[in-house]
């Protein structure tokens, strides 16, 4: 029964108390199973094979639980478990106390009253140490929970801070983009208004030029008709008098009068030509439309005049 009451805490503390969140060697779980078997085996021995209980006590290694828990405690201590030293100390004390009890029970050593007192005190001391280990473990669990809570809170605050910074950054980018788009839209509206204004001015200018061209064309047509009519009279007189001179149809004494009439008609024709030239120079329409100056147009007209040496038909007369 002694193996039962100290073996159960051994299994509990070995599996849960020391092995929590720890990476122990692969052979440690087998030691745990062996300790469990060693804890349950005394009950089976007492109930079913009571006659062999002394054999179990001698050769079945009654200190397996203490040995295993001691080894696991050393491993946990090597892995810097703060509560492992209390756990290890409690089982070492109980190990020696239980060893003294078994040595006395099998009369390997003589009975002494102080041995009983030692066994009792070692058991009490083990209970105290296990209680301290449990309290330390509970404190460590609470501390770990608080640290986890603080870490979670810090991570939450950091996430909120990063999220707020990201939102502020995105808000700034959105404002900048919005401002840039507004500026572009404003510039596009201005350009659209400018293009519309230019189109209106162009339409007005085209309309004005068209009306002006029509009016100038009408005036020039009228002017050309009047000019042709005014030039026809002097030109016809000059041609007729020239024909009379060529045909010698007049008397010699009439020649001065005929020459006077020719000179008069020529002066009249020259006056009309000068008026036409001045009018064309003032308007500038024909020169602009044809790409020729007034002098070039005058020279072209002179080339188109009939040669005085060429006979004139009766129709031309």
LOGU-682021 format. One line per field, with one value per residue (C-alpha): residue in one letter; x, y, z; residue number from 0. Coordinates in nm, 3 decimals. Example, Ala and Ser with C-alpha at 12.3 -4.5 7.8 and 13.67 -1.06 7.14 Angstrom:
2
residuo <- c(A; S) $
c1 <- c(1.230; 1.367) $
c2 <- c(-0.450; -0.106) $
c3 <- c(0.780; 0.714) $
num <- c(0; 1) $
This chain:
317
residuo <- c(X; X; X; X; X; X; X; X; X; X; X; X; X; X; X; X; X; X; X; X; X; X; X; X; X; X; X; X; X; X; X; X; X; X; X; X; X; X; X; X; X; X; X; X; X; X; X; X; X; X; X; X; X; X; X; X; X; X; X; X; X; X; X; X; X; X; X; X; X; X; X; X; X; X; X; X; X; X; X; X; X; X; X; X; X; X; X; X; X; X; X; X; X; X; X; X; X; X; X; X; X; X; X; X; X; X; X; X; X; X; X; X; X; X; X; X; X; X; X; X; X; X; X; X; X; X; X; X; X; X; X; X; X; X; X; X; X; X; X; X; X; X; X; X; X; X; X; X; X; X; X; X; X; X; X; X; X; X; X; X; X; X; X; X; X; X; X; X; X; X; X; X; X; X; X; X; X; X; X; X; X; X; X; X; X; X; X; X; X; X; X; X; X; X; X; X; X; X; X; X; X; X; X; X; X; X; X; X; X; X; X; X; X; X; X; X; X; X; X; X; X; X; X; X; X; X; X; X; X; X; X; X; X; X; X; X; X; X; X; X; X; X; X; X; X; X; X; X; X; X; X; X; X; X; X; X; X; X; X; X; X; X; X; X; X; X; X; X; X; X; X; X; X; X; X; X; X; X; X; X; X; X; X; X; X; X; X; X; X; X; X; X; X; X; X; X; X; X; X; X; X; X; X; X; X; X; X; X; X; X; X; X; X; X; X; X; X) $
c1 <- c(0.000; 0.293; 0.389; 0.032; 0.012; 0.349; 0.333; 0.014; 0.160; 0.477; 0.286; 0.078; 0.371; 0.588; 0.333; 0.161; 0.369; 0.709; 0.628; 0.392; 0.506; 0.847; 1.043; 1.186; 1.374; 1.170; 1.252; 1.091; 0.731; 0.839; 0.965; 0.626; 0.450; 0.689; 0.615; 0.243; 0.285; 0.494; 0.222; -0.066; 0.127; 0.117; -0.264; -0.269; -0.004; -0.190; -0.532; -0.445; -0.106; -0.067; 0.177; 0.424; 0.403; 0.735; 0.891; 0.758; 0.887; 1.232; 1.295; 1.030; 1.232; 1.000; 1.178; 1.107; 0.863; 1.107; 1.392; 1.192; 1.059; 1.410; 1.547; 1.264; 1.312; 1.682; 1.588; 1.338; 1.598; 1.843; 1.579; 1.562; 1.227; 1.208; 0.984; 1.197; 1.437; 1.152; 0.999; 1.335; 1.419; 1.087; 1.136; 1.499; 1.395; 1.117; 1.353; 1.585; 1.297; 1.134; 1.470; 1.521; 1.170; 1.223; 1.565; 1.412; 1.112; 1.332; 1.558; 1.856; 1.919; 1.824; 1.518; 1.584; 1.319; 1.487; 1.444; 1.067; 1.079; 1.303; 1.065; 0.766; 0.944; 1.072; 0.719; 0.590; 0.878; 0.798; 0.436; 0.550; 0.791; 0.528; 0.288; 0.554; 0.616; 0.245; 0.216; 0.517; 0.369; 0.040; 0.224; 0.416; 0.093; -0.065; 0.243; 0.243; -0.125; -0.064; 0.234; 0.026; -0.252; -0.006; 0.152; -0.189; -0.282; 0.044; -0.002; -0.357; -0.243; 0.041; -0.204; -0.440; -0.151; -0.033; -0.388; -0.440; -0.110; -0.205; -0.549; -0.391; -0.147; -0.427; -0.636; -0.347; -0.301; -0.673; -0.671; -0.367; -0.522; -0.851; -0.675; -0.478; -0.795; -0.976; -0.687; -0.690; -1.066; -1.037; -0.766; -0.975; -1.275; -1.060; -0.924; -1.274; -1.397; -1.096; -1.157; -1.526; -1.437; -1.186; -1.444; -1.696; -1.440; -1.343; -1.705; -1.761; -1.444; -1.536; -1.884; -1.750; -1.492; -1.755; -1.992; -1.708; -1.594; -1.946; -1.987; -1.647; -1.722; -2.052; -1.887; -1.610; -1.858; -2.041; -1.711; -1.589; -1.910; -1.891; -1.519; -1.567; -1.846; -1.631; -1.332; -1.536; -1.615; -1.257; -1.122; -1.382; -1.304; -0.930; -0.981; -1.216; -0.986; -0.688; -0.878; -0.960; -0.593; -0.488; -0.748; -0.657; -1.023; -0.970; -0.815; -0.463; -0.582; -0.811; -0.523; -0.450; -0.812; -0.813; -0.490; -0.641; -0.943; -0.715; -0.511; -0.827; -0.966; -0.631; -0.623; -0.978; -0.886; -0.575; -0.788; -1.026; -0.736; -0.584; -0.918; -0.945; -0.589; -0.651; -0.972; -0.800; -0.511; -0.751; -0.952; -0.661; -0.914; -0.811; -0.442; -0.505; -0.729; -0.517; -0.179; -0.066; 0.014; -0.172; 0.131; 0.145; -0.225; -0.178; 0.106; -0.107; -0.389; -0.145; -0.031; -0.393; -0.462; -0.478; -0.172; -0.227; -0.065; -0.323; -0.624; -0.948; -1.258; -1.578; -1.725; -1.440; -1.493) $
c2 <- c(0.000; 0.233; 0.191; 0.291; 0.613; 0.745; 0.598; 0.783; 1.128; 1.020; 0.941; 1.258; 1.491; 1.307; 1.321; 1.651; 1.853; 1.829; 1.729; 2.018; 2.201; 2.034; 1.834; 1.534; 1.236; 0.965; 0.705; 0.912; 0.804; 0.441; 0.522; 0.675; 0.357; 0.148; 0.364; 0.319; -0.059; -0.051; 0.149; -0.080; -0.406; -0.415; -0.422; -0.713; -0.891; -0.848; -0.944; -1.234; -1.364; -1.260; -1.539; -1.377; -1.027; -1.076; -1.177; -0.861; -0.651; -0.801; -0.849; -0.624; -0.311; -0.136; 0.192; 0.216; 0.506; 0.704; 0.627; 0.723; 1.043; 1.131; 1.083; 1.282; 1.552; 1.576; 1.606; 1.878; 2.055; 2.040; 2.205; 2.489; 2.404; 2.630; 2.394; 2.086; 2.133; 2.124; 1.823; 1.647; 1.723; 1.585; 1.252; 1.221; 1.269; 1.017; 0.778; 0.763; 0.743; 0.458; 0.284; 0.301; 0.166; -0.131; -0.210; -0.211; -0.417; -0.689; -0.681; -0.577; -0.310; -0.311; -0.127; 0.206; 0.451; 0.739; 0.553; 0.559; 0.928; 0.985; 0.796; 0.994; 1.326; 1.244; 1.159; 1.485; 1.674; 1.517; 1.629; 1.982; 1.988; 1.854; 2.121; 2.383; 2.242; 2.247; 2.605; 2.706; 2.533; 2.714; 3.045; 2.973; 2.885; 3.208; 3.402; 3.237; 3.318; 3.681; 3.701; 3.550; 3.798; 4.088; 3.963; 3.927; 4.277; 4.418; 4.237; 4.367; 4.723; 4.687; 4.554; 4.843; 5.089; 4.937; 4.930; 5.294; 5.392; 5.200; 5.364; 5.708; 5.631; 5.508; 5.811; 6.039; 5.859; 5.883; 6.256; 6.312; 6.114; 6.296; 6.632; 6.538; 6.420; 6.740; 6.947; 6.744; 6.779; 7.153; 7.179; 6.971; 7.197; 7.502; 7.345; 7.248; 7.603; 7.737; 7.501; 7.594; 7.962; 7.911; 7.717; 7.995; 8.255; 8.042; 8.000; 8.372; 8.451; 8.204; 8.348; 8.703; 8.611; 8.431; 8.727; 8.964; 8.750; 8.734; 9.108; 9.175; 8.937; 9.110; 9.452; 9.331; 9.188; 9.518; 9.705; 9.480; 9.534; 9.912; 9.917; 9.715; 9.949; 10.258; 10.110; 9.996; 10.352; 10.496; 10.169; 10.157; 10.518; 10.447; 10.134; 10.312; 10.612; 10.383; 10.192; 10.512; 10.610; 10.276; 10.279; 10.642; 10.723; 11.079; 11.385; 11.479; 11.805; 11.598; 11.398; 11.642; 11.629; 11.248; 11.231; 11.471; 11.243; 10.939; 11.115; 11.222; 10.868; 10.731; 10.978; 10.885; 10.517; 10.581; 10.758; 10.464; 10.218; 10.423; 10.427; 10.051; 10.011; 10.234; 10.054; 9.715; 9.837; 9.970; 9.647; 9.403; 9.124; 9.013; 9.020; 8.819; 8.563; 8.516; 8.544; 8.822; 9.186; 9.464; 9.535; 9.171; 9.177; 9.499; 9.346; 9.041; 9.265; 9.448; 9.120; 9.027; 9.355; 9.313; 9.401; 9.740; 9.595; 9.316; 9.400; 9.442; 9.271; 9.452; 9.283; 9.418; 9.760) $
c3 <- c(0.000; 0.060; -0.305; -0.397; -0.199; -0.304; -0.657; -0.755; -0.676; -0.854; -1.171; -1.145; -1.092; -1.342; -1.624; -1.555; -1.315; -1.483; -1.838; -1.915; -2.231; -2.211; -2.467; -2.283; -2.437; -2.607; -2.339; -2.061; -2.147; -2.109; -1.761; -1.687; -1.797; -1.588; -1.286; -1.346; -1.362; -1.044; -0.872; -0.969; -0.928; -0.543; -0.544; -0.786; -0.582; -0.253; -0.390; -0.619; -0.523; -0.165; -0.100; -0.342; -0.198; -0.018; -0.350; -0.513; -0.225; -0.263; -0.634; -0.807; -0.734; -0.485; -0.546; -0.917; -0.872; -0.661; -0.900; -1.208; -1.058; -0.945; -1.297; -1.453; -1.191; -1.283; -1.652; -1.572; -1.359; -1.650; -1.865; -1.612; -1.456; -1.152; -0.955; -1.035; -0.742; -0.488; -0.658; -0.675; -0.312; -0.189; -0.364; -0.257; 0.107; 0.073; -0.106; 0.194; 0.440; 0.253; 0.216; 0.593; 0.650; 0.416; 0.558; 0.906; 0.793; 0.647; 0.954; 0.753; 1.013; 1.378; 1.493; 1.657; 1.782; 1.605; 1.277; 1.315; 1.398; 1.095; 0.868; 0.997; 0.961; 0.615; 0.507; 0.655; 0.498; 0.162; 0.189; 0.273; -0.018; -0.257; -0.134; -0.196; -0.542; -0.615; -0.490; -0.697; -0.999; -0.947; -0.914; -1.233; -1.412; -1.291; -1.394; -1.734; -1.774; -1.678; -1.911; -2.189; -2.114; -2.112; -2.432; -2.592; -2.479; -2.611; -2.940; -2.960; -2.892; -3.141; -3.400; -3.332; -3.358; -3.685; -3.815; -3.718; -3.881; -4.193; -4.197; -4.156; -4.437; -4.662; -4.569; -4.662; -4.993; -5.068; -4.989; -5.210; -5.495; -5.452; -5.451; -5.763; -5.939; -5.844; -5.982; -6.304; -6.335; -6.279; -6.544; -6.785; -6.728; -6.798; -7.114; -7.220; -7.164; -7.355; -7.646; -7.647; -7.646; -7.928; -8.129; -8.082; -8.191; -8.491; -8.592; -8.555; -8.750; -9.025; -9.045; -9.057; -9.321; -9.524; -9.511; -9.586; -9.879; -10.017; -9.981; -10.138; -10.422; -10.488; -10.484; -10.713; -10.956; -10.967; -10.990; -11.271; -11.463; -11.422; -11.500; -11.816; -11.922; -11.858; -12.042; -12.339; -12.461; -12.474; -12.607; -12.885; -12.988; -12.995; -13.202; -13.443; -13.494; -13.537; -13.804; -13.990; -13.987; -14.122; -14.394; -14.489; -14.485; -14.355; -14.503; -14.397; -14.245; -14.016; -13.870; -13.584; -13.476; -13.491; -13.290; -13.039; -13.003; -12.968; -12.699; -12.522; -12.527; -12.410; -12.119; -12.030; -12.046; -11.837; -11.577; -11.560; -11.529; -11.247; -11.066; -11.101; -10.975; -10.674; -10.590; -10.611; -10.398; -10.136; -10.118; -10.168; -10.226; -10.571; -10.487; -10.169; -10.337; -10.648; -10.478; -10.725; -10.664; -10.841; -11.061; -11.169; -11.248; -11.447; -11.647; -11.714; -11.845; -12.070; -12.220; -12.287; -12.478; -12.859; -13.066; -13.248; -13.560; -13.579; -13.799; -13.610; -13.733; -13.788; -13.482; -13.264; -13.415) $
num <- c(0; 1; 2; 3; 4; 5; 6; 7; 8; 9; 10; 11; 12; 13; 14; 15; 16; 17; 18; 19; 20; 21; 22; 23; 24; 25; 26; 27; 28; 29; 30; 31; 32; 33; 34; 35; 36; 37; 38; 39; 40; 41; 42; 43; 44; 45; 46; 47; 48; 49; 50; 51; 52; 53; 54; 55; 56; 57; 58; 59; 60; 61; 62; 63; 64; 65; 66; 67; 68; 69; 70; 71; 72; 73; 74; 75; 76; 77; 78; 79; 80; 81; 82; 83; 84; 85; 86; 87; 88; 89; 90; 91; 92; 93; 94; 95; 96; 97; 98; 99; 100; 101; 102; 103; 104; 105; 106; 107; 108; 109; 110; 111; 112; 113; 114; 115; 116; 117; 118; 119; 120; 121; 122; 123; 124; 125; 126; 127; 128; 129; 130; 131; 132; 133; 134; 135; 136; 137; 138; 139; 140; 141; 142; 143; 144; 145; 146; 147; 148; 149; 150; 151; 152; 153; 154; 155; 156; 157; 158; 159; 160; 161; 162; 163; 164; 165; 166; 167; 168; 169; 170; 171; 172; 173; 174; 175; 176; 177; 178; 179; 180; 181; 182; 183; 184; 185; 186; 187; 188; 189; 190; 191; 192; 193; 194; 195; 196; 197; 198; 199; 200; 201; 202; 203; 204; 205; 206; 207; 208; 209; 210; 211; 212; 213; 214; 215; 216; 217; 218; 219; 220; 221; 222; 223; 224; 225; 226; 227; 228; 229; 230; 231; 232; 233; 234; 235; 236; 237; 238; 239; 240; 241; 242; 243; 244; 245; 246; 247; 248; 249; 250; 251; 252; 253; 254; 255; 256; 257; 258; 259; 260; 261; 262; 263; 264; 265; 266; 267; 268; 269; 270; 271; 272; 273; 274; 275; 276; 277; 278; 279; 280; 281; 282; 283; 284; 285; 286; 287; 288; 289; 290; 291; 292; 293; 294; 295; 296; 297; 298; 299; 300; 301; 302; 303; 304; 305; 306; 307; 308; 309; 310; 311; 312; 313; 314; 315; 316) $
